[in-house]
């Protein structure tokens, strides 16, 4: 099987980055640093598919990305791994380049083995998969949902109509101040939705950032809050902090690590996060509805 025959000018990228490995010496076990990457990329991919209205792919795409990336982290030859997820024609393509000329191959795992089944899952759940001629790249494909235009045209991405931002000192009063500021900004923006509920979600995200999103180097740097209304009248609440990772995100939104993000979801917010330069952004997306001024 050869590399997926996509031309760069004919694809639309969902996710593209290079990961610096921190492997354990003489071991195929993942180091603590490397073990964080699959979860980070799952959340980044889910956020992009949510933005593209392609959530029907999310669960399977996340699983396939996890299996290919974990395999690469264990067996890569070079210092970094390159990941590219994109649409090409009617297919979603997931590519992982680990720099190793050793081709990924299916192997029969014994019943008691705790690993070794990754490519069997890829083979079973993807529509096709293969490796590049030089063995360094492994790819798999998924069909786009019926009715999805080819290449995810920009028209599918809701345009932002209005946005406002404000900064907060990361202290004990930040969350309360954010709630008050959010109400004022939402009134000015005339968002057609529940303002008090949205202000509560802002409060939760800011409190979470103060408690978990600061580092020693950034303790005095402001947090940034963005409020955006898109053409669907959805409200996007983005809170940017200075910690580049979010360990335990899945447990947090499930209520296993406190009730903050879980509570925001119960209020109707869709929660995601993305790593950005020098930190991360936690996003809550709220649907329009009755205004509760």
Residue frames relative to the residue before (quaternion, step in Angstrom):
aa qw qx qy qz dx dy dz
X 1.0000 0.0000 0.0000 0.0000 0.00 0.00 0.00
X 0.2430 -0.7957 0.5438 0.1100 3.56 -0.84 0.97
X 0.7087 -0.4546 0.3183 0.4356 3.54 -1.30 0.13
X 0.5820 -0.5754 0.4363 0.3739 3.54 -1.15 0.63
X 0.3924 -0.7862 0.4332 0.2006 3.61 -0.65 1.10
X 0.2399 0.7849 -0.5378 0.1929 3.59 0.61 1.05
X 0.2867 -0.7169 0.6052 0.1940 3.55 -1.08 0.75
X 0.5845 -0.6394 0.3669 0.3389 3.54 -0.85 1.00
X 0.6961 0.4828 -0.2940 0.4426 3.60 0.91 -0.81
X 0.6900 0.4780 -0.2770 0.4677 3.60 1.25 -0.21
X 0.6362 0.5272 -0.3368 0.4515 3.60 1.19 0.20
X 0.2231 -0.7212 0.6319 0.1758 3.51 -1.35 0.34
X 0.3212 -0.8063 0.4735 0.1501 3.54 -0.48 1.24
X 0.2411 -0.7432 0.6091 0.1359 3.53 -1.07 0.89
X 0.7952 -0.0277 0.0838 0.5999 3.57 1.00 -0.86
X 0.1560 0.7736 -0.6018 0.1225 3.57 -0.87 0.94
X 0.2894 0.7448 -0.5606 0.2174 3.56 -0.68 1.07
X 0.3351 -0.6993 0.5920 0.2195 3.51 -1.39 0.24
X 0.2251 -0.7870 0.5684 0.0832 3.57 -0.88 1.03
X 0.2976 -0.7267 0.5908 0.1852 3.57 -0.89 0.93
X 0.3345 -0.7713 0.5110 0.1792 3.59 -0.60 1.14
X 0.0996 -0.7479 0.6521 0.0742 3.54 -1.29 0.55
X 0.0298 0.8707 -0.4905 0.0175 3.60 0.70 1.09
X 0.5132 -0.5679 0.5329 0.3607 3.51 -1.35 0.33
X 0.5099 -0.6514 0.4637 0.3173 3.56 -1.01 0.77
X 0.8674 0.0206 -0.0390 0.4957 3.55 -1.06 0.90
X 0.6483 0.4727 -0.3317 0.4962 3.58 0.95 0.84
X 0.3363 -0.7172 0.5690 0.2207 3.55 -1.16 0.67
X 0.4528 0.6524 -0.4666 0.3894 3.59 1.28 0.17
X 0.4675 -0.6747 0.4877 0.2973 3.57 -1.02 0.75
X 0.4350 -0.6558 0.5496 0.2805 3.54 -1.08 0.77
X 0.6697 -0.4909 0.3553 0.4294 3.57 -1.22 0.29
X 0.6535 0.5172 -0.3127 0.4556 3.59 1.00 -0.82
X 0.6924 0.4731 -0.2859 0.4636 3.60 0.89 -0.91
X 0.6291 0.5704 -0.3361 0.4073 3.58 1.05 -0.74
X 0.6060 0.5708 -0.3576 0.4231 3.62 1.18 -0.38
X 0.5966 0.6446 -0.3611 0.3133 3.59 1.08 -0.67
X 0.6427 0.5198 -0.3741 0.4205 3.68 0.78 -0.73
X 0.6633 0.5009 -0.3140 0.4588 3.60 0.91 -0.82
X 0.6345 0.5319 -0.3319 0.4521 3.57 0.98 -0.82
X 0.7152 0.4522 -0.2674 0.4609 3.56 0.85 -0.96
X 0.5727 0.5680 -0.3912 0.4431 3.60 1.10 -0.53
X 0.6870 0.4778 -0.2874 0.4660 3.55 0.89 -0.93
X 0.6344 0.5227 -0.3326 0.4622 3.59 1.00 -0.76
X 0.6679 0.4914 -0.3019 0.4704 3.58 0.95 -0.87
X 0.6430 0.5195 -0.3315 0.4547 3.60 0.92 -0.83
X 0.6440 0.5237 -0.3280 0.4510 3.58 0.95 -0.84
X 0.6687 0.4888 -0.3071 0.4685 3.60 0.97 -0.80
X 0.6625 0.4896 -0.3157 0.4708 3.59 0.94 -0.80
X 0.5966 0.5395 -0.3576 0.4744 3.58 1.13 -0.60
X 0.6587 0.5114 -0.3052 0.4598 3.56 0.95 -0.88
X 0.7270 0.4240 -0.2273 0.4900 3.56 1.09 -0.75
X 0.4459 -0.6956 0.4585 0.3272 3.63 1.21 0.11
X 0.5418 0.6113 -0.4019 0.4138 3.58 0.98 0.80
X 0.1822 0.8345 -0.5026 0.1336 3.57 1.03 0.77
X 0.5139 0.6413 -0.4253 0.3793 3.61 1.18 -0.30
X 0.6782 0.4798 -0.2810 0.4805 3.59 1.20 -0.51
X 0.5021 0.7434 -0.3966 0.1949 3.55 1.15 -0.70
X 0.7044 0.4795 -0.3012 0.4280 3.61 0.64 -1.06
X 0.7006 0.4545 -0.2782 0.4746 3.59 0.84 -0.95
X 0.6511 0.5172 -0.3239 0.4512 3.59 0.94 -0.86
X 0.6377 0.5221 -0.3273 0.4623 3.60 0.97 -0.80
X 0.6591 0.5087 -0.3127 0.4572 3.59 0.92 -0.89
X 0.6758 0.4913 -0.3018 0.4592 3.59 0.87 -0.91
X 0.6379 0.5142 -0.3273 0.4707 3.57 0.97 -0.81
X 0.6397 0.5343 -0.3241 0.4475 3.58 0.95 -0.86
X 0.6864 0.4867 -0.3003 0.4492 3.58 0.85 -0.93
X 0.6778 0.4784 -0.3065 0.4667 3.61 0.87 -0.88
X 0.6801 0.4916 -0.2996 0.4538 3.58 0.92 -0.87
X 0.6470 0.5148 -0.3272 0.4575 3.59 0.93 -0.84
X 0.6340 0.5238 -0.3237 0.4679 3.57 0.99 -0.82
X 0.6657 0.4981 -0.3016 0.4667 3.57 0.96 -0.86
X 0.6487 0.5225 -0.3251 0.4477 3.59 0.92 -0.85
X 0.6737 0.4969 -0.2953 0.4606 3.58 1.06 -0.68
X 0.8359 0.2661 -0.0766 0.4740 3.56 0.91 -0.92
X 0.3822 0.7514 -0.4760 0.2505 3.62 1.23 0.05
X 0.3840 -0.7209 0.5335 0.2197 3.53 -1.20 0.64
X 0.7503 0.4086 -0.2108 0.4750 3.58 1.06 -0.68
X 0.6795 -0.5147 0.3486 0.3896 3.58 -1.31 0.02
X 0.8004 0.2006 -0.1175 0.5526 3.59 1.17 -0.30
X 0.2692 -0.7254 0.6139 0.1562 3.51 -1.38 0.33
X 0.2079 -0.7810 0.5789 0.1078 3.56 -0.92 0.90
X 0.1263 -0.7934 0.5952 0.0161 3.54 -0.87 1.06
X 0.0411 0.7829 -0.6183 0.0547 3.56 -0.93 0.93
X 0.0063 -0.7626 0.6465 -0.0224 3.57 -0.80 1.08
X 0.1396 0.8081 -0.5511 0.1542 3.58 -0.69 1.06
X 0.4139 -0.6511 0.5579 0.3057 3.55 -1.33 0.16
X 0.0006 -0.7695 0.6380 -0.0284 3.52 -1.13 0.79
X 0.8043 -0.0580 -0.0064 0.5914 3.55 -0.33 1.22
X 0.7782 -0.2845 0.2363 0.5076 3.57 -0.70 -1.09
X 0.6253 0.5513 -0.3193 0.4507 3.58 1.27 0.28
X 0.2695 -0.6733 0.6539 0.2153 3.52 -1.31 0.52
X 0.1409 -0.8151 0.5613 0.0249 3.58 -0.68 1.13
X 0.1194 -0.7657 0.6301 0.0495 3.55 -0.97 0.95
X 0.0087 -0.8094 0.5854 -0.0468 3.60 -0.61 1.15
X 0.0327 -0.7714 0.6354 0.0096 3.54 -1.03 0.83
X 0.1246 -0.7913 0.5981 0.0255 3.56 -0.70 1.15
X 0.1029 -0.8388 0.5340 0.0259 3.60 -0.43 1.22
X 0.5211 -0.6792 0.3960 0.3321 3.59 1.26 0.08
X 0.6092 0.5624 -0.3549 0.4320 3.59 1.24 -0.03
X 0.4035 -0.7252 0.4996 0.2483 3.63 -0.85 0.91
X 0.5307 0.6186 -0.4096 0.4097 3.58 1.28 -0.13
X 0.3695 -0.7655 0.4856 0.2042 3.57 -0.50 1.21
X 0.4700 -0.6248 0.5417 0.3087 3.53 -1.17 0.67
X 0.0056 -0.8117 0.5823 -0.0438 3.58 -0.81 1.02
X 0.5174 -0.6031 0.5064 0.3349 3.52 -1.20 0.60
X 0.0480 0.7763 -0.6285 0.0013 3.57 -1.04 0.72
X 0.5058 -0.6548 0.4749 0.2998 3.53 -1.15 0.63
X 0.2313 -0.7727 0.5774 0.1264 3.58 -0.59 1.15
X 0.4658 -0.6582 0.5151 0.2908 3.56 -1.07 0.78
X 0.6637 -0.5378 0.3354 0.3971 3.62 -1.11 0.57
X 0.7296 0.4314 -0.2397 0.4735 3.59 1.04 -0.74
X 0.4741 0.6766 -0.4474 0.3424 3.61 1.23 -0.10
X 0.3528 -0.7429 0.5341 0.1959 3.56 -1.02 0.86
X 0.7684 0.1787 -0.1265 0.6014 3.59 1.27 -0.13
X 0.5522 0.6439 -0.4277 0.3122 3.55 -1.29 -0.10
X 0.6371 0.5376 -0.3288 0.4438 3.59 1.27 0.02
X 0.3690 0.7795 -0.4584 0.2149 3.58 1.27 -0.01
X 0.7254 0.4286 -0.2627 0.4702 3.60 0.75 -0.97
X 0.5667 0.5587 -0.3994 0.4551 3.59 1.16 -0.37
X 0.6362 0.5034 -0.3232 0.4873 3.57 1.05 -0.73
X 0.6365 0.5226 -0.3269 0.4636 3.58 0.97 -0.85
X 0.6629 0.5087 -0.2961 0.4627 3.56 0.93 -0.94
X 0.7072 0.4754 -0.2624 0.4528 3.58 0.96 -0.88
X 0.7935 0.3737 -0.1653 0.4510 3.59 0.91 -0.89
X 0.6590 0.4660 -0.3256 0.4924 3.60 1.18 -0.28
X 0.5264 -0.6143 0.4703 0.3526 3.56 -1.24 0.29
X 0.7739 -0.0924 0.0338 0.6256 3.58 1.24 -0.42
X 0.0047 0.7875 -0.6159 -0.0209 3.56 -1.22 0.38
X 0.0896 0.8048 -0.5830 0.0668 3.55 -1.21 0.38
X 0.3922 -0.6840 0.5566 0.2617 3.54 -1.34 -0.22
X 0.5676 -0.5827 0.4553 0.3619 3.54 -1.24 0.43
X 0.6874 -0.4929 0.3375 0.4131 3.57 -1.26 0.36
X 0.7329 0.4011 -0.2438 0.4925 3.59 1.03 -0.72
X 0.5539 -0.6672 0.3633 0.3406 3.58 1.26 0.12
X 0.5664 0.6536 -0.3765 0.3321 3.60 1.20 -0.28
X 0.7689 0.3268 -0.1597 0.5257 3.58 1.14 -0.60
X 0.0961 -0.7587 0.6417 0.0582 3.56 -1.01 0.90
X 0.0501 -0.8141 0.5781 -0.0210 3.57 -0.89 0.95
X 0.0192 -0.7604 0.6457 0.0675 3.54 -1.32 0.28
X 0.2655 -0.7750 0.5568 0.1375 3.57 -1.21 0.44
X 0.1271 -0.7353 0.6594 0.0917 3.50 -1.38 0.47
X 0.4484 -0.6717 0.4984 0.3153 3.62 -0.95 0.69
X 0.4675 -0.6525 0.5129 0.3042 3.55 -1.00 0.77
X 0.6040 -0.5652 0.4020 0.3926 3.62 -1.06 0.61
X 0.5948 -0.5821 0.4192 0.3630 3.55 -1.08 0.74
X 0.7733 0.3164 -0.2527 0.4879 3.54 -0.90 0.94
X 0.5390 0.5960 -0.4216 0.4201 3.61 1.26 -0.12
X 0.4141 -0.7032 0.5078 0.2761 3.64 -0.65 1.00
X 0.5891 -0.5870 0.4187 0.3648 3.56 -1.11 0.65
X 0.8624 0.1674 -0.1399 0.4568 3.50 -1.24 0.74
X 0.4326 -0.7182 0.4713 0.2737 3.62 1.13 0.46
X 0.0892 -0.8300 0.5465 0.0675 3.67 0.46 1.05
X 0.6586 -0.5491 0.3484 0.3788 3.51 -1.15 0.69
X 0.5707 0.6167 -0.3826 0.3842 3.59 1.10 -0.59
X 0.6171 0.5538 -0.3512 0.4349 3.59 1.19 -0.47
X 0.6463 0.4993 -0.3209 0.4796 3.58 1.17 -0.44
X 0.3925 -0.7444 0.4743 0.2588 3.62 -0.38 1.13
X 0.3905 -0.7292 0.5181 0.2175 3.55 -0.86 0.99
X 0.4497 -0.6696 0.5208 0.2795 3.56 -1.10 0.73
X 0.2770 -0.7809 0.5439 0.1330 3.56 -0.79 1.08
X 0.7974 -0.0128 0.0615 0.6002 3.56 0.94 -0.94
X 0.0490 0.7964 -0.6023 0.0244 3.56 -1.11 0.64
X 0.0410 -0.7628 0.6449 0.0234 3.52 -1.24 0.59
X 0.1156 -0.7955 0.5930 0.0473 3.55 -1.16 0.60
X 0.0189 0.7785 -0.6273 -0.0131 3.54 -1.24 0.47
X 0.3642 -0.7321 0.5449 0.1856 3.53 -1.20 0.65
X 0.1483 -0.7885 0.5946 0.0523 3.54 -1.21 0.66
X 0.4135 -0.6477 0.5701 0.2909 3.54 -1.08 0.70
X 0.4181 -0.7465 0.4576 0.2420 3.63 -0.77 0.96
X 0.3286 0.7374 -0.5237 0.2721 3.57 0.43 1.21
X 0.7561 -0.4038 0.2678 0.4400 3.57 -1.32 -0.03
X 0.6913 0.4772 -0.2771 0.4664 3.60 1.18 -0.46
X 0.4314 0.7534 -0.4343 0.2400 3.57 1.28 -0.24
X 0.6824 0.5012 -0.3084 0.4336 3.59 0.83 -0.95
X 0.6644 0.4982 -0.3055 0.4659 3.59 0.95 -0.84
X 0.6384 0.5152 -0.3157 0.4768 3.56 1.03 -0.81
X 0.6394 0.5361 -0.3204 0.4485 3.57 1.01 -0.84
X 0.6343 0.5377 -0.3365 0.4419 3.59 0.96 -0.82
X 0.6726 0.4886 -0.2918 0.4730 3.59 0.93 -0.94
X 0.6639 0.5049 -0.3051 0.4595 3.58 0.91 -0.93
X 0.6357 0.5459 -0.3350 0.4308 3.58 0.97 -0.83
X 0.6364 0.5283 -0.3351 0.4513 3.59 0.93 -0.84
X 0.6576 0.5118 -0.3105 0.4575 3.57 0.93 -0.90
X 0.6902 0.4836 -0.2859 0.4561 3.58 0.84 -0.99
X 0.6567 0.5154 -0.3221 0.4465 3.60 0.94 -0.81
X 0.6186 0.5282 -0.3387 0.4728 3.57 1.11 -0.66
X 0.6574 0.5027 -0.3008 0.4740 3.57 0.95 -0.89
X 0.7006 0.4659 -0.2611 0.4732 3.59 1.01 -0.85
X 0.2886 -0.7874 0.4921 0.2336 3.59 1.30 -0.35
X 0.1475 0.7957 -0.5693 0.1446 3.57 0.81 0.99
X 0.3322 -0.7614 0.5218 0.1940 3.62 -0.76 0.97
X 0.5629 0.5735 -0.4037 0.4372 3.54 0.57 1.18
X 0.7026 -0.4781 0.3261 0.4141 3.60 -1.30 0.04
X 0.2860 -0.8122 0.4860 0.1495 3.58 -0.09 1.30
X 0.6721 0.4975 -0.3212 0.4447 3.60 0.86 -0.85
X 0.6291 0.5185 -0.3293 0.4765 3.57 1.02 -0.77
X 0.6558 0.5079 -0.3119 0.4634 3.59 0.93 -0.89
X 0.6393 0.5210 -0.3262 0.4619 3.59 1.01 -0.79
X 0.6203 0.5298 -0.3363 0.4705 3.59 1.10 -0.68
X 0.6459 0.5059 -0.3220 0.4724 3.59 1.02 -0.77
X 0.6081 0.5302 -0.3466 0.4785 3.60 1.03 -0.75
X 0.6239 0.5467 -0.3287 0.4514 3.58 0.94 -0.89
X 0.6737 0.4986 -0.2984 0.4566 3.60 0.86 -0.97
X 0.6882 0.4857 -0.2984 0.4489 3.61 0.83 -0.95
X 0.6666 0.4866 -0.3122 0.4705 3.59 0.96 -0.81
X 0.6386 0.5148 -0.3338 0.4645 3.60 0.93 -0.81
X 0.6395 0.5205 -0.3196 0.4669 3.57 1.02 -0.81
X 0.6483 0.5176 -0.3150 0.4611 3.59 1.02 -0.82
X 0.6499 0.5096 -0.3196 0.4646 3.61 0.97 -0.83
X 0.7140 0.4684 -0.2598 0.4509 3.57 0.94 -0.89
X 0.8444 0.1960 -0.0427 0.4967 3.57 0.94 -0.89
X 0.7080 0.5081 -0.2625 0.4145 3.61 1.18 -0.29
X 0.5849 0.5725 -0.3769 0.4336 3.58 1.23 0.35
X 0.1814 -0.7453 0.6282 0.1301 3.54 -1.23 0.53
X 0.6857 -0.4703 0.3378 0.4411 3.58 -1.23 0.25
X 0.6874 0.4930 -0.2839 0.4516 3.55 1.00 -0.84
X 0.7785 0.3566 -0.1741 0.4863 3.59 1.09 -0.62
X 0.3192 0.8014 -0.4723 0.1809 3.59 1.25 0.15
X 0.7404 0.3947 -0.2249 0.4953 3.60 1.12 -0.58
X 0.5448 0.6213 -0.4019 0.3944 3.58 1.26 0.01
X 0.5407 -0.6471 0.4372 0.3127 3.56 -1.03 0.82
X 0.3842 -0.6363 0.6104 0.2736 3.49 -1.37 0.42
X 0.2545 -0.7685 0.5688 0.1449 3.57 -1.09 0.67
X 0.1190 -0.7803 0.6124 0.0432 3.57 -0.94 0.96
X 0.0869 -0.7816 0.6170 0.0292 3.56 -0.92 0.99
X 0.1017 -0.7506 0.6502 0.0595 3.55 -1.07 0.85
X 0.0293 0.8119 -0.5792 0.0677 3.57 -0.67 1.10
X 0.1626 -0.7503 0.6333 0.0978 3.56 -1.09 0.78
X 0.2036 -0.7947 0.5606 0.1129 3.57 -0.72 1.06
X 0.7355 -0.4579 0.2811 0.4128 3.55 -1.32 0.11
X 0.6195 0.4945 -0.3504 0.4989 3.58 1.28 -0.12
X 0.4512 -0.6989 0.4157 0.3677 3.54 1.40 -0.02
X 0.3585 0.6855 -0.5310 0.3458 3.58 1.15 0.61
X 0.3059 -0.7206 0.5907 0.1956 3.55 -1.20 0.60
X 0.1425 -0.7724 0.6166 0.0539 3.55 -0.80 1.09
X 0.0969 -0.7847 0.6120 0.0180 3.56 -0.63 1.17
X 0.0231 -0.8032 0.5944 -0.0329 3.59 -0.54 1.19
X 0.0509 -0.7701 0.6357 0.0140 3.56 -0.89 0.99
X 0.1676 -0.8065 0.5648 0.0499 3.55 -0.60 1.22
X 0.0199 -0.7847 0.6195 0.0018 3.56 -0.86 1.01
X 0.6089 -0.6288 0.3914 0.2840 3.57 -1.28 -0.07
X 0.5626 0.5564 -0.4051 0.4580 3.60 1.27 0.20
X 0.3461 -0.8045 0.4417 0.1946 3.63 -0.47 1.12
X 0.7394 0.3511 -0.2316 0.5256 3.62 1.19 -0.07
X 0.1880 -0.7595 0.6113 0.1192 3.54 -1.29 0.32
X 0.0624 -0.8157 0.5748 0.0211 3.61 0.37 1.18
X 0.8150 0.2448 -0.1853 0.4915 3.54 -0.98 0.83
X 0.2652 0.7907 -0.5204 0.1835 3.60 1.17 0.42
X 0.6610 0.5178 -0.3222 0.4373 3.59 0.84 -0.96
X 0.6691 0.4887 -0.3016 0.4717 3.58 0.96 -0.87
X 0.6268 0.5526 -0.3408 0.4309 3.59 1.04 -0.75
X 0.7167 0.4337 -0.2720 0.4736 3.59 0.84 -0.91
X 0.6551 0.4840 -0.3156 0.4867 3.58 1.26 -0.29
X 0.5525 -0.6513 0.3745 0.3610 3.58 1.28 0.06
X 0.4946 0.6757 -0.4203 0.3495 3.58 1.25 0.26
X 0.7457 0.2810 -0.1786 0.5771 3.59 1.27 -0.30
X 0.7801 -0.1813 0.1081 0.5889 3.56 0.74 1.01
X 0.4722 -0.7161 0.4629 0.2234 3.54 -1.27 0.38
X 0.4009 0.7595 -0.4518 0.2414 3.60 1.24 0.02
X 0.7620 0.3456 -0.2038 0.5083 3.59 0.45 -1.18
X 0.5932 0.5514 -0.3611 0.4624 3.56 1.08 -0.65
X 0.6595 0.5114 -0.3021 0.4608 3.57 0.96 -0.89
X 0.6244 0.5297 -0.3392 0.4630 3.59 1.05 -0.75
X 0.6380 0.5120 -0.3281 0.4724 3.58 1.04 -0.72
X 0.6390 0.5224 -0.3334 0.4556 3.58 1.01 -0.75
X 0.6411 0.5055 -0.3201 0.4806 3.58 1.20 -0.46
X 0.6444 -0.5548 0.3085 0.4264 3.58 1.29 0.01
X 0.5199 0.6470 -0.4162 0.3713 3.60 1.24 0.10
X 0.2936 -0.6978 0.6220 0.2000 3.56 -1.12 0.75
X 0.1728 -0.8268 0.5335 0.0436 3.59 -0.55 1.21
X 0.1154 0.7635 -0.6299 0.0839 3.56 -0.99 0.89
X 0.1300 -0.7875 0.5901 0.1213 3.57 -1.25 0.09
X 0.1322 -0.7721 0.6193 0.0536 3.51 -1.28 0.59
X 0.4152 -0.6629 0.5571 0.2791 3.54 -1.11 0.69
X 0.0025 -0.7844 0.6201 0.0139 3.57 -1.04 0.74
X 0.7533 -0.3837 0.2561 0.4688 3.58 -1.27 0.03
X 0.8661 0.0593 -0.0707 0.4913 3.54 -0.67 1.13
X 0.8235 0.0288 -0.0198 0.5663 3.62 1.15 0.23
X 0.4410 -0.6675 0.5144 0.3089 3.55 -1.08 -0.71
X 0.2875 -0.7138 0.6078 0.1961 3.52 -1.36 0.27
X 0.1580 -0.7480 0.6379 0.0923 3.56 -0.90 0.97
X 0.1242 -0.8231 0.5538 0.0158 3.56 -0.71 1.12
X 0.0934 -0.7349 0.6682 0.0693 3.51 -1.19 0.77
X 0.1447 -0.7828 0.6021 0.0619 3.57 -0.88 0.99
X 0.0805 -0.8042 0.5889 -0.0027 3.57 -0.75 1.13
X 0.4063 -0.7099 0.5272 0.2303 3.53 -1.06 0.81
X 0.5600 -0.5877 0.4514 0.3705 3.60 -1.17 0.50
X 0.1310 0.7803 -0.6033 0.0996 3.55 -1.27 0.39
X 0.7814 -0.2895 0.2200 0.5071 3.59 -1.22 -0.37
X 0.3844 -0.7180 0.5366 0.2207 3.56 -0.93 0.94
X 0.1176 -0.8100 0.5736 0.0316 3.59 -0.82 1.04
X 0.0294 -0.8422 0.5383 -0.0106 3.57 0.67 1.11
